[in-house]
Amino acid sequence: MFLKIFLFLFGFGLMITGFSTLILYINLFSFGYNFKEYIYYVIRLPEFYYLIVGFVLLNFAILLKGGKK
C-alpha cells in the first residue's frame, strides 16, 4: 500500500517537473525557433526523461495489484 502511494507521488512529482520544463521552454518560439527545433531541443533535456519516467511510475502505481489481507 505504501509502495503504491510512494510510487504515485514520486511519479507525479517527476511528471510535474517535466511538464513545467516543457511549458517554460515554449518561450523559445519567441526567439525564432520553429516547432521541429523546439521538439528536438526539449527531447535532449534531462527533464524530458523525468517526464517519461514519472509517467511510467504513475501508471505502474495505478496498475499495481494490492496485497491480500
Phi, psi and omega in degrees: 000312180291330177296318178297317180295316180297313180298320180297311183291321179293316177296321178296318178296318178294321179294321178296319178299314181295315181292322180294325177294318178300319181291320180295323182279002173296338177298345177297335178297327180287344177266006174101005177287146172262179187295322180296317178293323177299311180297317179299320180290316185291325181297331181278353181280145178295332180293334176295323177289331173298321178298315181293313180296320177297321178296318179295315179296319179297314178293323178296319179293324180287321184272352180292130180284146178279156180283160178280136180251000000 
